[in-house]
Structures are given as structure tokens and as C-alpha cells.
Amino acid sequence: MVSPKQLEEDIKNMNYDQINKMIDNSTNQVDTNFWITIRDRALQLRQRQIINRKDFIR
């Protein structure tokens, strides 16, 4: 079983263009919503990584 921390790392490291292709190729609304959620979570994790950089924090 994959740990939540590992899952977040995997999502954060996913290729953004590949996620968008998966959204475009989705055959139903459930799949589309799933990939949109994954894309949004990947963006959140990347933003958190940027915000937590030492040079960003004062």
C-alpha cells in the first residue's frame, strides 16, 4: 500500500502536460473530474514547495 506522503510526492512529480492530455482524453465526467483534481493538487503541492523555500520566507 502506498503511504499518503509517497502519493503526494508522486502527484507533485507528475508531468503537467501529461495530466492535461489525460483530461482531454477522458471519456466521461467522472474521469475528467478525477484528473482535474489531480492537476489541482499537483499545483497546490508545487506552490507549497515554492512558498516554503528559504529565500521566499523573510
PyMOL Python script that loads the backbone (N, CA, C, O; Angstrom):
from pymol import cmd

cmd.read_pdbstr("""\
ATOM      1  N   MET A   1       0.840  -1.180   0.000  1.00  0.00           N
ATOM      2  CA  MET A   1       0.000   0.000   0.000  1.00  0.00           C
ATOM      3  C   MET A   1       0.887   1.246   0.000  1.00  0.00           C
ATOM      4  O   MET A   1       1.926   1.281   0.659  1.00  0.00           O
ATOM      5  N   VAL A   2       0.476   2.235  -0.725  1.00  0.00           N
ATOM      6  CA  VAL A   2       1.236   3.477  -0.849  1.00  0.00           C
ATOM      7  C   VAL A   2       0.870   4.407   0.308  1.00  0.00           C
ATOM      8  O   VAL A   2      -0.302   4.578   0.644  1.00  0.00           O
ATOM      9  N   SER A   3       1.897   4.998   0.902  1.00  0.00           N
ATOM     10  CA  SER A   3       1.640   5.924   2.003  1.00  0.00           C
ATOM     11  C   SER A   3       1.140   7.264   1.450  1.00  0.00           C
ATOM     12  O   SER A   3       1.418   7.600   0.299  1.00  0.00           O
ATOM     13  N   PRO A   4       0.414   8.019   2.254  1.00  0.00           N
ATOM     14  CA  PRO A   4      -0.072   9.332   1.792  1.00  0.00           C
ATOM     15  C   PRO A   4       1.068  10.265   1.382  1.00  0.00           C
ATOM     16  O   PRO A   4       0.936  11.026   0.423  1.00  0.00           O
ATOM     17  N   LYS A   5       2.177  10.207   2.100  1.00  0.00           N
ATOM     18  CA  LYS A   5       3.323  11.056   1.772  1.00  0.00           C
ATOM     19  C   LYS A   5       3.887  10.684   0.399  1.00  0.00           C
ATOM     20  O   LYS A   5       4.213  11.562  -0.399  1.00  0.00           O
ATOM     21  N   GLN A   6       4.000   9.380   0.126  1.00  0.00           N
ATOM     22  CA  GLN A   6       4.507   8.928  -1.170  1.00  0.00           C
ATOM     23  C   GLN A   6       3.539   9.309  -2.291  1.00  0.00           C
ATOM     24  O   GLN A   6       3.963   9.691  -3.381  1.00  0.00           O
ATOM     25  N   LEU A   7       2.257   9.203  -2.021  1.00  0.00           N
ATOM     26  CA  LEU A   7       1.254   9.572  -3.011  1.00  0.00           C
ATOM     27  C   LEU A   7       1.365  11.050  -3.369  1.00  0.00           C
ATOM     28  O   LEU A   7       1.296  11.411  -4.543  1.00  0.00           O
ATOM     29  N   GLU A   8       1.537  11.903  -2.364  1.00  0.00           N
ATOM     30  CA  GLU A   8       1.691  13.333  -2.632  1.00  0.00           C
ATOM     31  C   GLU A   8       2.954  13.613  -3.444  1.00  0.00           C
ATOM     32  O   GLU A   8       2.942  14.457  -4.340  1.00  0.00           O
ATOM     33  N   GLU A   9       4.034  12.914  -3.135  1.00  0.00           N
ATOM     34  CA  GLU A   9       5.276  13.091  -3.901  1.00  0.00           C
ATOM     35  C   GLU A   9       5.071  12.673  -5.349  1.00  0.00           C
ATOM     36  O   GLU A   9       5.535  13.351  -6.265  1.00  0.00           O
ATOM     37  N   ASP A  10       4.382  11.564  -5.555  1.00  0.00           N
ATOM     38  CA  ASP A  10       4.118  11.089  -6.910  1.00  0.00           C
ATOM     39  C   ASP A  10       3.259  12.078  -7.685  1.00  0.00           C
ATOM     40  O   ASP A  10       3.513  12.345  -8.860  1.00  0.00           O
ATOM     41  N   ILE A  11       2.246  12.617  -7.024  1.00  0.00           N
ATOM     42  CA  ILE A  11       1.380  13.602  -7.683  1.00  0.00           C
ATOM     43  C   ILE A  11       2.164  14.863  -8.003  1.00  0.00           C
ATOM     44  O   ILE A  11       2.023  15.426  -9.088  1.00  0.00           O
ATOM     45  N   LYS A  12       2.988  15.306  -7.067  1.00  0.00           N
ATOM     46  CA  LYS A  12       3.772  16.529  -7.277  1.00  0.00           C
ATOM     47  C   LYS A  12       4.729  16.378  -8.451  1.00  0.00           C
ATOM     48  O   LYS A  12       5.006  17.350  -9.154  1.00  0.00           O
ATOM     49  N   ASN A  13       5.232  15.175  -8.665  1.00  0.00           N
ATOM     50  CA  ASN A  13       6.212  14.942  -9.715  1.00  0.00           C
ATOM     51  C   ASN A  13       5.600  14.559 -11.057  1.00  0.00           C
ATOM     52  O   ASN A  13       6.325  14.299 -12.017  1.00  0.00           O
ATOM     53  N   MET A  14       4.274  14.522 -11.131  1.00  0.00           N
ATOM     54  CA  MET A  14       3.635  14.184 -12.407  1.00  0.00           C
ATOM     55  C   MET A  14       3.848  15.298 -13.423  1.00  0.00           C
ATOM     56  O   MET A  14       3.928  16.475 -13.072  1.00  0.00           O
ATOM     57  N   ASN A  15       3.937  14.908 -14.672  1.00  0.00           N
ATOM     58  CA  ASN A  15       4.105  15.843 -15.769  1.00  0.00           C
ATOM     59  C   ASN A  15       2.779  16.568 -16.013  1.00  0.00           C
ATOM     60  O   ASN A  15       1.753  15.938 -16.272  1.00  0.00           O
ATOM     61  N   TYR A  16       2.817  17.891 -15.926  1.00  0.00           N
ATOM     62  CA  TYR A  16       1.606  18.702 -16.072  1.00  0.00           C
ATOM     63  C   TYR A  16       0.964  18.514 -17.449  1.00  0.00           C
ATOM     64  O   TYR A  16      -0.261  18.442 -17.558  1.00  0.00           O
ATOM     65  N   ASP A  17       1.778  18.436 -18.490  1.00  0.00           N
ATOM     66  CA  ASP A  17       1.243  18.237 -19.840  1.00  0.00           C
ATOM     67  C   ASP A  17       0.563  16.879 -19.973  1.00  0.00           C
ATOM     68  O   ASP A  17      -0.459  16.755 -20.647  1.00  0.00           O
ATOM     69  N   GLN A  18       1.128  15.871 -19.334  1.00  0.00           N
ATOM     70  CA  GLN A  18       0.525  14.541 -19.380  1.00  0.00           C
ATOM     71  C   GLN A  18      -0.830  14.532 -18.672  1.00  0.00           C
ATOM     72  O   GLN A  18      -1.771  13.885 -19.130  1.00  0.00           O
ATOM     73  N   ILE A  19      -0.923  15.245 -17.566  1.00  0.00           N
ATOM     74  CA  ILE A  19      -2.207  15.331 -16.856  1.00  0.00           C
ATOM     75  C   ILE A  19      -3.249  16.008 -17.756  1.00  0.00           C
ATOM     76  O   ILE A  19      -4.392  15.558 -17.831  1.00  0.00           O
ATOM     77  N   ASN A  20      -2.855  17.080 -18.432  1.00  0.00           N
ATOM     78  CA  ASN A  20      -3.793  17.757 -19.336  1.00  0.00           C
ATOM     79  C   ASN A  20      -4.231  16.847 -20.479  1.00  0.00           C
ATOM     80  O   ASN A  20      -5.384  16.911 -20.904  1.00  0.00           O
ATOM     81  N   LYS A  21      -3.339  16.006 -20.984  1.00  0.00           N
ATOM     82  CA  LYS A  21      -3.718  15.050 -22.031  1.00  0.00           C
ATOM     83  C   LYS A  21      -4.726  14.048 -21.495  1.00  0.00           C
ATOM     84  O   LYS A  21      -5.661  13.658 -22.195  1.00  0.00           O
ATOM     85  N   MET A  22      -4.532  13.636 -20.252  1.00  0.00           N
ATOM     86  CA  MET A  22      -5.479  12.698 -19.649  1.00  0.00           C
ATOM     87  C   MET A  22      -6.858  13.351 -19.505  1.00  0.00           C
ATOM     88  O   MET A  22      -7.884  12.701 -19.703  1.00  0.00           O
ATOM     89  N   ILE A  23      -6.869  14.628 -19.162  1.00  0.00           N
ATOM     90  CA  ILE A  23      -8.138  15.354 -19.063  1.00  0.00           C
ATOM     91  C   ILE A  23      -8.808  15.408 -20.435  1.00  0.00           C
ATOM     92  O   ILE A  23     -10.004  15.145 -20.555  1.00  0.00           O
ATOM     93  N   ASP A  24      -8.041  15.745 -21.458  1.00  0.00           N
ATOM     94  CA  ASP A  24      -8.590  15.844 -22.812  1.00  0.00           C
ATOM     95  C   ASP A  24      -9.093  14.502 -23.330  1.00  0.00           C
ATOM     96  O   ASP A  24     -10.065  14.454 -24.084  1.00  0.00           O
ATOM     97  N   ASN A  25      -8.440  13.410 -22.932  1.00  0.00           N
ATOM     98  CA  ASN A  25      -8.802  12.078 -23.423  1.00  0.00           C
ATOM     99  C   ASN A  25      -9.836  11.371 -22.558  1.00  0.00           C
ATOM    100  O   ASN A  25     -10.206  10.234 -22.852  1.00  0.00           O
ATOM    101  N   SER A  26     -10.301  12.009 -21.516  1.00  0.00           N
ATOM    102  CA  SER A  26     -11.289  11.387 -20.634  1.00  0.00           C
ATOM    103  C   SER A  26     -12.586  11.146 -21.401  1.00  0.00           C
ATOM    104  O   SER A  26     -13.033  11.975 -22.194  1.00  0.00           O
ATOM    105  N   THR A  27     -13.167   9.992 -21.139  1.00  0.00           N
ATOM    106  CA  THR A  27     -14.376   9.614 -21.866  1.00  0.00           C
ATOM    107  C   THR A  27     -15.658   9.935 -21.112  1.00  0.00           C
ATOM    108  O   THR A  27     -16.745   9.896 -21.688  1.00  0.00           O
ATOM    109  N   ASN A  28     -15.535  10.253 -19.819  1.00  0.00           N
ATOM    110  CA  ASN A  28     -16.734  10.607 -19.069  1.00  0.00           C
ATOM    111  C   ASN A  28     -16.395  11.663 -18.022  1.00  0.00           C
ATOM    112  O   ASN A  28     -15.223  11.951 -17.775  1.00  0.00           O
ATOM    113  N   GLN A  29     -17.400  12.221 -17.428  1.00  0.00           N
ATOM    114  CA  GLN A  29     -17.225  13.337 -16.487  1.00  0.00           C
ATOM    115  C   GLN A  29     -16.491  12.913 -15.218  1.00  0.00           C
ATOM    116  O   GLN A  29     -15.753  13.707 -14.634  1.00  0.00           O
ATOM    117  N   VAL A  30     -16.687  11.676 -14.789  1.00  0.00           N
ATOM    118  CA  VAL A  30     -16.012  11.198 -13.580  1.00  0.00           C
ATOM    119  C   VAL A  30     -14.498  11.179 -13.797  1.00  0.00           C
ATOM    120  O   VAL A  30     -13.743  11.640 -12.941  1.00  0.00           O
ATOM    121  N   ASP A  31     -14.055  10.652 -14.934  1.00  0.00           N
ATOM    122  CA  ASP A  31     -12.622  10.638 -15.253  1.00  0.00           C
ATOM    123  C   ASP A  31     -12.073  12.052 -15.364  1.00  0.00           C
ATOM    124  O   ASP A  31     -10.993  12.351 -14.855  1.00  0.00           O
ATOM    125  N   THR A  32     -12.814  12.910 -16.025  1.00  0.00           N
ATOM    126  CA  THR A  32     -12.388  14.302 -16.181  1.00  0.00           C
ATOM    127  C   THR A  32     -12.216  14.965 -14.827  1.00  0.00           C
ATOM    128  O   THR A  32     -11.206  15.625 -14.582  1.00  0.00           O
ATOM    129  N   ASN A  33     -13.186  14.797 -13.951  1.00  0.00           N
ATOM    130  CA  ASN A  33     -13.107  15.390 -12.611  1.00  0.00           C
ATOM    131  C   ASN A  33     -11.931  14.821 -11.815  1.00  0.00           C
ATOM    132  O   ASN A  33     -11.268  15.553 -11.080  1.00  0.00           O
ATOM    133  N   PHE A  34     -11.672  13.528 -11.958  1.00  0.00           N
ATOM    134  CA  PHE A  34     -10.538  12.911 -11.268  1.00  0.00           C
ATOM    135  C   PHE A  34      -9.229  13.566 -11.696  1.00  0.00           C
ATOM    136  O   PHE A  34      -8.426  13.956 -10.848  1.00  0.00           O
ATOM    137  N   TRP A  35      -9.006  13.691 -13.001  1.00  0.00           N
ATOM    138  CA  TRP A  35      -7.749  14.265 -13.494  1.00  0.00           C
ATOM    139  C   TRP A  35      -7.640  15.753 -13.190  1.00  0.00           C
ATOM    140  O   TRP A  35      -6.540  16.258 -12.967  1.00  0.00           O
ATOM    141  N   ILE A  36      -8.752  16.450 -13.179  1.00  0.00           N
ATOM    142  CA  ILE A  36      -8.722  17.858 -12.788  1.00  0.00           C
ATOM    143  C   ILE A  36      -8.321  17.984 -11.317  1.00  0.00           C
ATOM    144  O   ILE A  36      -7.555  18.878 -10.957  1.00  0.00           O
ATOM    145  N   THR A  37      -8.831  17.100 -10.477  1.00  0.00           N
ATOM    146  CA  THR A  37      -8.462  17.102  -9.063  1.00  0.00           C
ATOM    147  C   THR A  37      -6.975  16.799  -8.888  1.00  0.00           C
ATOM    148  O   THR A  37      -6.308  17.440  -8.077  1.00  0.00           O
ATOM    149  N   ILE A  38      -6.454  15.840  -9.632  1.00  0.00           N
ATOM    150  CA  ILE A  38      -5.026  15.513  -9.570  1.00  0.00           C
ATOM    151  C   ILE A  38      -4.194  16.707 -10.017  1.00  0.00           C
ATOM    152  O   ILE A  38      -3.183  17.029  -9.394  1.00  0.00           O
ATOM    153  N   ARG A  39      -4.616  17.365 -11.098  1.00  0.00           N
ATOM    154  CA  ARG A  39      -3.887  18.540 -11.598  1.00  0.00           C
ATOM    155  C   ARG A  39      -3.881  19.656 -10.552  1.00  0.00           C
ATOM    156  O   ARG A  39      -2.841  20.263 -10.294  1.00  0.00           O
ATOM    157  N   ASP A  40      -5.035  19.923  -9.956  1.00  0.00           N
ATOM    158  CA  ASP A  40      -5.127  20.976  -8.939  1.00  0.00           C
ATOM    159  C   ASP A  40      -4.263  20.653  -7.723  1.00  0.00           C
ATOM    160  O   ASP A  40      -3.622  21.542  -7.164  1.00  0.00           O
ATOM    161  N   ARG A  41      -4.242  19.394  -7.315  1.00  0.00           N
ATOM    162  CA  ARG A  41      -3.429  19.001  -6.164  1.00  0.00           C
ATOM    163  C   ARG A  41      -1.940  19.124  -6.489  1.00  0.00           C
ATOM    164  O   ARG A  41      -1.155  19.547  -5.641  1.00  0.00           O
ATOM    165  N   ALA A  42      -1.554  18.763  -7.693  1.00  0.00           N
ATOM    166  CA  ALA A  42      -0.154  18.907  -8.103  1.00  0.00           C
ATOM    167  C   ALA A  42       0.261  20.376  -8.066  1.00  0.00           C
ATOM    168  O   ALA A  42       1.366  20.697  -7.628  1.00  0.00           O
ATOM    169  N   LEU A  43      -0.606  21.256  -8.518  1.00  0.00           N
ATOM    170  CA  LEU A  43      -0.308  22.685  -8.476  1.00  0.00           C
ATOM    171  C   LEU A  43      -0.186  23.180  -7.041  1.00  0.00           C
ATOM    172  O   LEU A  43       0.702  23.975  -6.734  1.00  0.00           O
ATOM    173  N   GLN A  44      -1.070  22.716  -6.159  1.00  0.00           N
ATOM    174  CA  GLN A  44      -1.003  23.108  -4.746  1.00  0.00           C
ATOM    175  C   GLN A  44       0.312  22.668  -4.112  1.00  0.00           C
ATOM    176  O   GLN A  44       0.940  23.427  -3.373  1.00  0.00           O
ATOM    177  N   LEU A  45       0.720  21.447  -4.404  1.00  0.00           N
ATOM    178  CA  LEU A  45       1.951  20.928  -3.820  1.00  0.00           C
ATOM    179  C   LEU A  45       3.167  21.681  -4.340  1.00  0.00           C
ATOM    180  O   LEU A  45       4.109  21.934  -3.589  1.00  0.00           O
ATOM    181  N   ARG A  46       3.153  22.040  -5.613  1.00  0.00           N
ATOM    182  CA  ARG A  46       4.267  22.819  -6.170  1.00  0.00           C
ATOM    183  C   ARG A  46       4.293  24.226  -5.584  1.00  0.00           C
ATOM    184  O   ARG A  46       5.366  24.763  -5.310  1.00  0.00           O
ATOM    185  N   GLN A  47       3.133  24.819  -5.391  1.00  0.00           N
ATOM    186  CA  GLN A  47       3.072  26.145  -4.787  1.00  0.00           C
ATOM    187  C   GLN A  47       3.587  26.106  -3.351  1.00  0.00           C
ATOM    188  O   GLN A  47       4.314  27.005  -2.927  1.00  0.00           O
ATOM    189  N   ARG A  48       3.218  25.080  -2.611  1.00  0.00           N
ATOM    190  CA  ARG A  48       3.692  24.950  -1.236  1.00  0.00           C
ATOM    191  C   ARG A  48       5.215  24.821  -1.214  1.00  0.00           C
ATOM    192  O   ARG A  48       5.877  25.383  -0.342  1.00  0.00           O
ATOM    193  N   GLN A  49       5.761  24.085  -2.166  1.00  0.00           N
ATOM    194  CA  GLN A  49       7.210  23.919  -2.236  1.00  0.00           C
ATOM    195  C   GLN A  49       7.888  25.265  -2.491  1.00  0.00           C
ATOM    196  O   GLN A  49       8.927  25.555  -1.898  1.00  0.00           O
ATOM    197  N   ILE A  50       7.313  26.081  -3.360  1.00  0.00           N
ATOM    198  CA  ILE A  50       7.879  27.400  -3.659  1.00  0.00           C
ATOM    199  C   ILE A  50       7.769  28.309  -2.438  1.00  0.00           C
ATOM    200  O   ILE A  50       8.727  29.000  -2.089  1.00  0.00           O
ATOM    201  N   ILE A  51       6.615  28.309  -1.794  1.00  0.00           N
ATOM    202  CA  ILE A  51       6.392  29.177  -0.635  1.00  0.00           C
ATOM    203  C   ILE A  51       7.324  28.808   0.513  1.00  0.00           C
ATOM    204  O   ILE A  51       7.761  29.686   1.258  1.00  0.00           O
ATOM    205  N   ASN A  52       7.630  27.538   0.665  1.00  0.00           N
ATOM    206  CA  ASN A  52       8.471  27.085   1.768  1.00  0.00           C
ATOM    207  C   ASN A  52       9.967  27.249   1.517  1.00  0.00           C
ATOM    208  O   ASN A  52      10.771  26.906   2.383  1.00  0.00           O
ATOM    209  N   ARG A  53      10.355  27.760   0.361  1.00  0.00           N
ATOM    210  CA  ARG A  53      11.779  27.994   0.105  1.00  0.00           C
ATOM    211  C   ARG A  53      12.318  29.033   1.079  1.00  0.00           C
ATOM    212  O   ARG A  53      11.616  29.971   1.455  1.00  0.00           O
ATOM    213  N   LYS A  54      13.544  28.858   1.472  1.00  0.00           N
ATOM    214  CA  LYS A  54      14.159  29.783   2.428  1.00  0.00           C
ATOM    215  C   LYS A  54      14.271  31.191   1.881  1.00  0.00           C
ATOM    216  O   LYS A  54      14.096  32.152   2.630  1.00  0.00           O
ATOM    217  N   ASP A  55      14.557  31.340   0.597  1.00  0.00           N
ATOM    218  CA  ASP A  55      14.713  32.681   0.036  1.00  0.00           C
ATOM    219  C   ASP A  55      13.372  33.406  -0.101  1.00  0.00           C
ATOM    220  O   ASP A  55      13.348  34.626  -0.263  1.00  0.00           O
ATOM    221  N   PHE A  56      12.264  32.675  -0.038  1.00  0.00           N
ATOM    222  CA  PHE A  56      10.941  33.286  -0.130  1.00  0.00           C
ATOM    223  C   PHE A  56      10.467  33.773   1.237  1.00  0.00           C
ATOM    224  O   PHE A  56       9.753  34.771   1.337  1.00  0.00           O
ATOM    225  N   ILE A  57      10.873  33.056   2.295  1.00  0.00           N
ATOM    226  CA  ILE A  57      10.465  33.388   3.663  1.00  0.00           C
ATOM    227  C   ILE A  57      11.361  34.500   4.185  1.00  0.00           C
ATOM    228  O   ILE A  57      12.579  34.461   4.012  1.00  0.00           O
ATOM    229  N   ARG A  58      10.763  35.471   4.811  1.00  0.00           N
ATOM    230  CA  ARG A  58      11.545  36.587   5.374  1.00  0.00           C
ATOM    231  C   ARG A  58      11.720  36.432   6.856  1.00  0.00           C
ATOM    232  O   ARG A  58      12.349  37.275   7.495  1.00  0.00           O
TER     233      ARG A  58
END
""", "prot")
cmd.dss("prot")
cmd.show_as("cartoon", "prot")
cmd.util.cbc("prot")
cmd.orient("prot")
